[in-house]
Amino acid sequence: MLSKAQISLITSLQHKKFRKQHGLFIVEGIKSVQEFITSSYQVQTIYATAEALTKMGNLPQNLKCIDVSERDFSKITGLTSPQGVLALVQIPDNNQIDEASLKKQHCLVLDDVQDPGNLGTIIRTAEWFGISEIICSIGTVDAYNPKVVQATMGSLSRVRIYYTELIPFVESMEMPTFGALLDGSSIYDTDFGEAGLIIMGNEGNGISQALQAKIDSAVTIPRLGHAESLNVAVATTVFCAELARRKLILK
């Protein structure tokens, strides 16, 4: 039986303040938990029902695993259709950006993306297309928000996320910068080179004016219909797909 203290700790991690205080975040779902177990992340504790444990396979012997009843699990899950397994994972201390490594590749830069589902989808998309680092503004939604983690479907365990002030970062990198804007050149006519920063903006306001001033090339996805704009996660997918297509052609 879970104690009140255990339940209080787990449920508090739905909020950024307590994730930061405890240095922990929640991962739910059999596949997602398995992927974090085999990643570089440190899994502190797993809470699972007896039925879920039978589907988890062989767990590392040094991994703390607590068997909980269905009733107790319903008190700690944040999902409407839970799979009976939840892990508490340590938030990595990875605020030190490896600028030398970033300068050899294309890197996503997110300016105040707010929706957890959008960020989770972007992380998942980035992994699919081979992008291993994402730089986020301080105002971007927390990557360890449970809704973000869930939307990544395990990709968060392999994509590194950094939070920083974007203008000093962009200035220090001295790399070509490409901004997703409505009045830019076509993405299909843009020379992205071998490396650069791909900047995507906020859902409602796009890229901030201050950051736009740091963009070398404004890039747009040509519009054939009448929609006002594209969802930022969808737009990011188009950018990633185009970058990947060009890399495949060059191989």
Residue, then its C-alpha position, 0 to 999 in steps of 0.5 A: m500500500l502506498s503511503k500518503a507521502q509517496i502519493s503526495l510526492i508523485t502527484s506533486l511532480q505534475h507541477k514544474k515547481f516540485r519537479k525542480q525541487h525534487g529533481l524528478f519527473i514522471v514517465e508513464g507507460i510500459k514502452s516509455v518506461q522501458e526506454f528510459i531504463t535503457s537510456s542514460y537517464q537515472v530511473q529512481t523508482i518504478y511503481a507498477t501493478a502486478e499485471a503490468l510487471t508481467k509485461m515489463g520483462n526482466l528489470p535490472q536487479n538494482l532498480k527499485c520497483i514497488d508493486v502497487s494495487e490497481r486502486d493505489f495506482s489510480k491515485i498516482t497516474g496522470l492518464t485517463s487510460p493508464q497501463g499500470v506502470l509509472a517511473l520516477v526519473q532524475i532530471p539530468d543536469n545538462n545545461q552545458i551546451d556543447e557548442a562545438s558539437l552543434k556547429k557541425q549539424h542542423c539544430l532546432v531552436l524553439d522560441d517560446v513554444q507553449d503547448p506540451g503536445n507540440l513540444g512532445t511531437i517536435i521532440r519525437t519528430a526530431e529523433w525520427f529525422g536524426i536531430s539529437e539536440i533541441i535548444c529552447s527559450i526559457g519561456t518554452v514549456d518544460a520538457y519534463n511536463p508529463k504531457v510532453v513526456q507522454a507525447t514524445m513516446g520515449s524519444l525524450s530519452r534520446v534527444r537532448i533538450y537545453y534551456t537558455e536565453l536565445i539571443p546570447f546563444v544565437e550570437s555566440m554560435e556564429m552559425p547560419t540562422f534560418g527562421a520559420l516566417l510567413d514572408g520568407s523564401s520558399i523552404y524548397d529554394t533555400d540553401f541550408g548548407e551543412a549546419g545551421l540553427i532552425i528557429m521555430g516560433n511561438e504558436g500565436n506570435g511566431i518568432s519574437q521581433a528581437l530574435q527575428a533581428k538575428i535571423d539570416s534567412a527567413v524561410t516559409i513553407p509555400r501555401l497552396g490553400h487558404a489556411e492562415s498558418l501551420n501548427v508549429a509541430v507540423a511546420t517543424t516536421v516539414f523543415c526536418a523532412e526537407l533537411a533529411r531529404r537533402k542529406l539522403i540525396l547527398k549520400 
